[in-house]
């Protein structure tokens, strides 16, 4: 069997053939040219972006006996026997992740290379190593023999302990642009005499999401029939909807045509489209429409904020779709929320409930809090902090109190501790919950956590007690936490600027106990100039 799949056949053999990683390749070339080879590297980035291929090229180049212009000569004995070399070890940490495998490496590195200058260990998917394996690797990374080079590769840099990262030179591989993927596919299709049209190449490049290997695998699959590969065949193969169909959907929403919206969702359901890929494409097309509206290049009854909110609402479906429910039903309801429907002669928006969050005035919020003081149901968490169900009063209070004593130095400390907490926690659920969150405001005893989606903020706030207990116990602190969305944070910062302008200062509010509820809240404002810290 002589047939070789395209991604293997066209695997790069030198630095110049690596696609879309120019900065990283230049750094490696410079280190070879200047003779400054580090004892350990870590290549991080999405799948299919060239991490392992680059690691092999780097290993081959530094062991080449006649390296010319940072390229392996491919003629010397080391180059010709590279794939069978006893001095280059490639290890898949996904299947060899125990401490015994690492101890075997530690025993072997003491021996000098047989025919080469360096003994090289390429450990793929290094984040899959167990904790004990990482601990065993640490001492070796600290003081390895001069003839040893480690190249670690990972698609999940967050799962690699900071103690390992600090001992390696980190090189980040980015997603390859659609343009570069398309050009590579076109060149390979010409060499392989694959008949494919330009629109089909564009669809494959977009579907690959920055991974050239995935794009080549799809091209390989579609080329098996020997027929011309069209955009329609690509879309049918991956169960996707065309950009034109999504643009028609937007037109239907703008024209309040609910029937066309329902037909779109039904079509995606019939095509069994990958839900994550579908949402990403929807967001991309809607984003482009939003920018056109913002720049005055497109006129619509929907404004920029409508398109932006639709993008955020669609993105939040990715979290909801992980639950065992019909994702397409959620998509249907989300899209229909942006269609105005006339009911019984009422105005077009009278029959539609709009759940989109609007900016609120702090004074009005506090007034409403005082009016509804007796109607709050509390859910007790493990640390005796109480989070109000169905309202955001604790968010209002803690955000307000954090503004009272906010300080840049405290913010810097809080950010560092928070990222350290996320990186070092071994609880996968906590790591998943807090991933991509950030501290945007901090005092000496309160930290405000920002997330992109309302669902994540709600989930964090639902477990405030246990999070506070764990965080404070580890770092010997007494922080109170609260989570808000990016949109809420934007509103809060804008309000803060206006308060400075109007010489209005925030006043500290005591948090109520479980028995007190929100019955006795002071007004959060007093007329006094704010001192900006």
C-alpha positions in Angstrom: 0.0 0.0 0.0 1.9 3.0 -1.3 -0.8 5.7 -0.9 0.0 8.3 1.7 -2.6 10.7 3.0 -2.1 14.4 2.0 -1.3 15.8 5.5 1.5 13.2 5.8 2.7 13.5 2.2 3.0 17.3 2.5 4.3 17.5 6.1 7.0 20.3 6.0 10.6 19.1 5.9 12.3 22.5 6.5 11.5 25.8 8.2 10.5 27.5 5.0 7.7 25.0 4.4 6.0 25.7 7.7 2.9 27.7 7.0 1.7 30.7 9.0 4.2 30.7 11.9 6.8 33.2 10.6 7.7 34.8 14.0 8.2 31.5 15.7 10.3 30.1 12.8 12.5 33.2 12.8 13.2 32.9 16.5 14.3 29.2 16.0 16.4 30.1 13.0 18.2 32.9 15.0 18.9 30.6 17.9 20.5 28.1 15.5 22.5 30.7 13.7 23.8 32.2 16.9 24.5 28.8 18.5 22.1 29.6 21.4 20.2 26.4 21.8 18.1 26.2 25.0 17.9 23.0 27.0 14.0 23.1 26.9 11.3 24.5 24.7 7.5 24.3 24.9 5.5 24.7 21.7 1.8 25.7 22.5 -1.1 26.3 20.1 -4.2 24.8 18.5 -4.1 21.4 16.8 -2.8 21.2 13.2 -0.7 24.4 13.3 2.7 22.7 12.9 4.0 22.2 16.4 5.2 18.6 16.1 6.4 19.1 12.5 8.5 22.2 13.6 9.9 20.2 16.6 11.1 17.5 14.2 12.6 20.1 11.8 14.4 21.8 14.7 15.7 18.5 16.0 16.9 17.5 12.5 18.6 20.9 11.9 20.5 21.1 15.2 21.9 17.6 14.7 22.7 18.0 11.0 26.4 17.6 10.3 26.4 20.1 7.5 23.7 22.6 8.4 23.5 25.4 5.8 21.6 28.6 6.3 19.5 27.1 9.2 18.4 24.2 6.9 19.2 20.5 7.3 21.3 19.4 4.4 19.3 16.1 4.0 22.6 14.5 2.8 24.6 13.7 5.9 24.2 10.4 7.8 22.2 12.2 10.6 19.7 13.6 8.2 19.3 10.4 6.1 18.8 8.3 9.3 16.8 10.9 11.2 13.6 8.8 11.4 15.5 5.9 12.8 17.9 7.9 14.9 18.7 6.5 18.4 19.3 10.1 19.6 15.8 11.4 18.9 12.9 10.2 21.0 9.3 11.1 20.2 6.9 10.4 23.1 3.1 10.7 23.1 2.2 11.8 26.6 -1.5 10.9 25.9 -0.6 7.2 26.1 2.6 7.4 28.1 1.7 9.7 30.9 3.0 7.9 34.0 5.9 8.6 36.2 7.6 5.3 35.1 8.0 6.6 31.5 9.5 9.9 32.8 11.9 8.0 35.1 13.1 5.9 32.1 13.9 9.2 30.3 15.8 10.5 33.3 17.9 7.3 33.4 18.6 7.6 29.7 19.6 11.2 29.5 22.8 10.5 31.5 24.2 8.6 28.5 25.8 10.7 25.7 24.3 10.7 22.2 25.5 8.0 19.9 26.0 9.8 16.6 24.7 13.3 17.2 25.5 16.5 19.0 22.2 16.4 21.0 20.0 13.8 22.5 16.5 15.2 21.8 13.2 14.3 23.5 10.0 15.5 21.8 7.1 15.0 24.2 3.7 15.6 22.4 0.6 16.6 24.3 2.7 17.1 27.4 -0.3 18.5 29.4 -1.5 14.9 29.6 1.3 13.9 32.0 0.2 13.0 35.5 1.1 15.2 38.4 3.7 12.7 39.6 5.2 12.6 36.1 5.5 16.4 36.0 7.2 16.3 39.4 9.7 13.8 38.2 10.4 15.8 35.1 11.1 19.0 37.0 14.5 18.2 38.3 15.7 17.1 34.9 14.4 20.4 33.4 16.2 22.3 36.1 19.7 21.0 35.4 19.8 18.7 32.3 23.1 17.6 30.8 24.5 19.9 28.1 23.8 17.3 25.4 20.0 17.1 26.0 17.3 19.2 24.5 13.6 18.8 25.5 10.8 20.0 23.1 7.4 19.8 24.7 4.3 20.3 22.6 0.8 21.0 23.9 -2.7 22.1 22.8 -3.6 23.0 26.3 -1.0 25.2 27.9 -3.2 26.0 30.9 -2.9 22.4 32.1 1.0 22.6 32.2 2.2 23.5 35.7 3.8 26.9 36.0 6.9 25.3 37.5 7.4 23.5 34.2 6.6 26.5 32.0 9.2 28.7 33.9 11.9 26.2 33.0 11.2 26.3 29.2 11.4 28.8 26.4 7.8 29.2 25.3 6.9 29.6 21.6 3.2 30.1 20.8 1.8 28.8 17.5 -1.2 30.8 16.3 -4.1 29.7 14.1 -3.1 29.8 10.5 -5.1 32.4 8.5 -7.8 31.3 6.1 -5.8 33.0 3.3 -2.7 30.9 4.0 -4.6 27.7 4.3 -6.5 28.4 1.0 -3.2 29.1 -0.8 -1.6 25.9 0.5 -4.7 23.9 -0.5 -4.7 25.4 -3.9 -1.0 24.6 -4.5 -1.4 21.0 -3.3 -4.6 20.5 -5.4 -2.7 21.6 -8.5 0.2 19.2 -7.7 -2.3 16.3 -7.0 -4.5 17.2 -10.0 -7.5 17.7 -7.8 -10.3 19.6 -9.5 -11.7 22.0 -6.9 -13.4 25.4 -7.3 -12.4 28.6 -5.5 -15.5 28.8 -3.3 -14.9 25.2 -2.1 -11.4 26.0 -1.1 -12.7 29.0 0.9 -15.2 26.8 2.7 -12.6 24.2 3.6 -10.2 26.9 4.9 -13.0 28.4 7.0 -14.1 25.1 8.4 -10.5 24.1 9.3 -10.5 26.9 11.9 -6.8 27.7 11.6 -5.6 24.1 11.3 -3.9 23.1 8.1 -3.9 19.4 8.9 -7.7 19.4 9.2 -8.0 21.2 5.9 -5.8 18.7 4.2 -7.7 15.8 5.7 -10.9 17.2 4.3 -9.4 17.9 0.9 -8.1 14.3 0.8 -11.6 12.9 1.7 -13.4 14.9 -0.9 -10.9 14.1 -3.6 -11.7 10.3 -3.5 -14.6 10.5 -5.9 -12.5 12.1 -8.7 -15.3 14.6 -9.5 -15.0 18.3 -9.3 -15.2 19.5 -5.7 -17.8 22.3 -5.4 -18.9 24.5 -2.5 -22.1 22.5 -2.3 -20.2 19.2 -1.9 -18.1 20.7 0.8 -21.1 22.0 2.7 -23.0 18.7 2.3 -19.9 16.8 3.5 -19.5 18.8 6.7 -23.2 19.6 7.3 -22.7 23.3 7.2 -24.8 26.2 6.0 -23.4 28.6 3.4 -22.6 32.2 4.1 -25.3 33.2 1.7 -27.9 31.3 3.7 -26.8 33.0 6.9 -27.1 36.4 5.2 -30.6 35.4 4.1 -31.3 34.6 7.7 -30.2 38.1 8.8 -32.4 39.6 6.2 -35.4 37.6 7.5 -34.7 38.8 11.0 -34.4 42.4 9.8 -37.7 42.0 7.9 -39.4 40.3 10.9 -40.0 37.2 8.8 -40.4 34.5 11.5 -41.3 31.8 9.0 -38.0 32.1 7.2 -36.1 32.0 10.5 -37.9 28.8 11.4 -37.1 27.3 8.0 -33.4 28.2 8.5 -33.3 26.3 11.8 -35.1 23.3 10.4 -32.6 23.2 7.5 -29.7 23.2 9.8 -31.3 20.4 11.9 -31.9 18.3 8.8 -28.2 18.8 7.7 -27.1 17.7 11.2 -24.7 20.6 11.2 -22.0 20.6 13.9 -23.5 23.0 16.4 -20.3 24.6 17.6 -19.1 25.2 14.0 -22.5 26.6 13.0 -22.6 29.1 15.9 -19.1 30.2 15.1 -20.0 30.9 11.5 -23.2 32.7 12.5 -21.3 34.9 14.9 -18.7 35.6 12.2 -21.3 36.7 9.6 -23.3 38.7 12.1 -20.1 40.4 13.3 -19.4 41.5 9.7 -22.9 42.9 9.4 -22.6 44.7 12.7 -19.4 46.4 11.5 -21.0 47.4 8.3 -23.8 49.0 10.2 -21.4 50.7 12.6 -19.3 52.1 9.7 -22.4 53.3 7.9 -22.0 50.9 5.0 -25.3 49.1 5.5 -28.7 50.4 6.5 -31.0 48.3 8.7 -33.8 48.7 11.2 -31.5 46.8 13.6 -28.7 48.9 15.1 -25.2 47.9 16.1 -26.1 46.9 19.6 -28.8 44.6 18.3 -26.3 42.6 16.2 -23.8 42.7 19.1 -26.3 41.3 21.6 -27.4 38.6 19.1 -23.7 37.5 18.8 -23.4 37.3 22.6 -26.7 35.4 22.9 -25.7 32.9 20.2 -22.3 32.4 21.9 -23.9 31.6 25.2 -25.8 28.7 23.5 -22.5 26.8 23.4 -22.6 26.5 27.2 -26.3 25.5 27.2 -25.8 23.0 24.4 -23.5 20.9 26.7 -26.6 19.9 28.6 -28.7 17.0 27.3 -31.3 19.2 25.5 -32.1 20.0 21.9 -29.6 22.7 20.9 -31.6 23.6 17.8 -34.6 24.5 19.8 -32.5 26.9 21.8 -31.2 28.4 18.5 -34.7 28.8 17.3 -35.9 30.6 20.4 -32.8 32.9 20.4 -33.2 33.9 16.8 -37.0 34.5 17.2 -36.2 36.8 20.2 -34.9 39.3 17.6 -37.9 39.1 15.4 -40.7 41.6 16.2 -44.2 40.0 15.9 -47.4 41.9 15.6 -50.1 40.7 18.0 -53.7 41.8 18.0 -53.0 45.1 16.4 -50.5 46.1 19.1 -47.2 47.8 18.1 -44.6 45.3 16.7 -42.6 45.1 19.9 -45.5 45.0 22.3 -46.0 41.3 22.3 -42.3 40.4 22.5 -40.5 40.2 25.8 -37.1 41.7 25.6 -34.7 40.1 28.0 -31.6 42.0 26.8 -30.0 43.8 29.7 -30.2 47.6 29.7 -27.9 49.9 31.6 -29.4 50.8 34.9 -29.0 53.8 37.2 -27.4 53.0 40.6 -29.8 55.3 42.4 -32.8 53.6 40.8 -31.4 50.2 41.6 -30.9 51.0 45.3 -34.4 52.5 45.4 -35.9 49.3 43.9 -33.8 47.2 46.3 -35.3 49.1 49.3 -38.8 48.6 47.9 -38.4 44.9 47.5 -36.4 44.3 50.6 -38.8 41.8 52.1 -39.1 39.7 48.9 -35.6 38.2 48.7 -35.0 34.5 48.8 -31.5 33.5 49.8 -29.6 30.4 48.8 -27.0 29.5 51.4 -23.5 28.5 50.2 -20.8 26.7 52.1 -19.2 29.8 53.6 -22.3 31.4 55.0 -22.4 34.0 52.3 -25.8 34.3 50.9 -26.5 34.9 47.2 -30.0 36.3 46.3 -32.0 34.2 43.9 -33.6 35.9 40.9 -31.9 39.3 41.4 -28.5 41.0 41.4 -28.5 42.9 44.7 -25.4 41.2 46.1 -23.6 42.1 42.8 -24.7 45.8 43.3 -23.5 45.9 46.9 -20.1 44.2 46.4 -19.3 46.1 43.2 -20.2 49.4 44.9 -18.1 48.5 48.0 -15.2 47.5 45.8 -15.3 50.9 44.1 -15.2 52.6 47.5 -11.7 51.3 48.3 -10.4 50.2 44.9 -6.7 50.5 44.4 -4.3 49.8 41.5 -1.8 47.9 43.7 -4.5 45.7 45.1 -5.8 45.1 41.6 -2.4 43.9 40.4 -2.0 41.6 43.4 -5.6 40.2 43.0 -5.0 39.5 39.2 -1.8 37.6 40.0 -3.3 35.5 42.7 -6.4 34.8 40.6 -4.5 33.6 37.6 -2.2 31.5 39.9 -5.3 30.0 41.5 -6.8 29.0 38.1 -3.5 27.6 36.8 -2.7 25.6 39.9 -6.1 24.2 40.9 -6.4 20.5 40.2 -10.2 20.5 40.2 -11.1 20.3 36.5 -14.7 21.6 37.2 -13.3 24.7 38.9 -10.7 25.3 36.2 -13.4 25.0 33.5 -15.7 27.3 35.4 -13.1 30.0 35.9 -11.2 29.7 32.6 -11.1 33.0 30.7 -12.3 34.9 33.8 -10.3 37.9 35.0 -10.2 40.3 38.0 -11.2 43.8 36.8 -11.6 45.6 40.2 -10.2 44.9 43.6 -9.9 46.4 47.1 -8.2 44.9 50.1 -11.1 42.6 50.8 -13.3 42.3 47.6 -12.5 41.1 44.1 -14.8 41.6 41.1 -14.6 38.8 38.5 -15.4 39.5 34.9 -16.6 36.9 32.4 -17.9 37.2 28.9 -21.2 35.4 29.4 -24.1 35.7 31.8 -24.4 31.9 32.3 -20.8 31.8 33.5 -21.2 34.7 35.8 -24.4 33.1 37.3 -22.5 29.7 37.8 -19.6 31.4 39.5 -22.0 33.4 41.8 -23.9 30.2 42.6 -20.7 28.7 44.2 -19.2 31.9 45.8 -19.0 30.3 49.2 -17.0 27.3 48.3 -14.8 29.4 45.9 -14.1 32.0 48.7 -13.3 29.2 51.2 -10.9 27.5 48.9 -9.2 30.6 47.6 -8.8 32.3 51.0 -7.5 29.1 52.7 -4.8 28.6 50.0 -3.6 32.2 50.0 -4.4 33.1 53.6 -6.7 36.0 52.6 -10.2 37.2 53.5 -11.5 38.1 50.1 -15.2 38.3 49.1 -15.9 37.5 45.5 -18.5 38.5 42.9 -18.8 37.8 39.2 -20.2 40.1 36.5 -20.4 40.1 32.7 -18.3 42.1 30.3 -21.4 44.2 29.4 -22.2 44.8 33.1 -18.6 45.9 33.7 -18.7 48.3 30.8 -21.9 49.9 32.2 -20.3 50.1 35.7 -17.1 51.8 34.4 -19.1 54.2 32.3 -21.2 55.1 35.4 -18.1 55.5 37.5 -16.7 58.0 35.0 -19.9 60.0 35.1 -19.9 60.0 38.9 -16.4 61.4 38.9 -17.5 64.1 36.5 -20.6 64.9 38.6 -18.5 64.8 41.9 -20.5 61.9 43.3 -18.8 59.4 45.6 -19.7 55.8 46.4 -20.5 55.1 50.0 -19.9 51.8 51.7 -22.9 49.5 52.3 -23.0 46.8 55.0 -23.9 43.4 53.6 -27.1 42.1 55.3 -27.1 38.9 57.2 -29.5 36.1 56.3 -32.1 37.4 58.8 -31.7 41.1 57.9 -32.1 40.6 54.1 -31.9 43.9 52.3 -34.2 45.9 54.6 -31.7 48.5 55.8 -29.6 49.8 52.9 -28.0 53.2 53.0 -28.0 55.4 49.8 -24.7 54.6 48.0 -24.1 58.2 47.1 -23.0 61.2 49.0 -22.2 64.5 47.3 -18.5 64.8 47.5 -15.7 64.8 45.0 -14.1 61.4 44.3 -10.4 61.1 44.7 -9.1 59.0 41.8 -6.5 56.4 42.9 
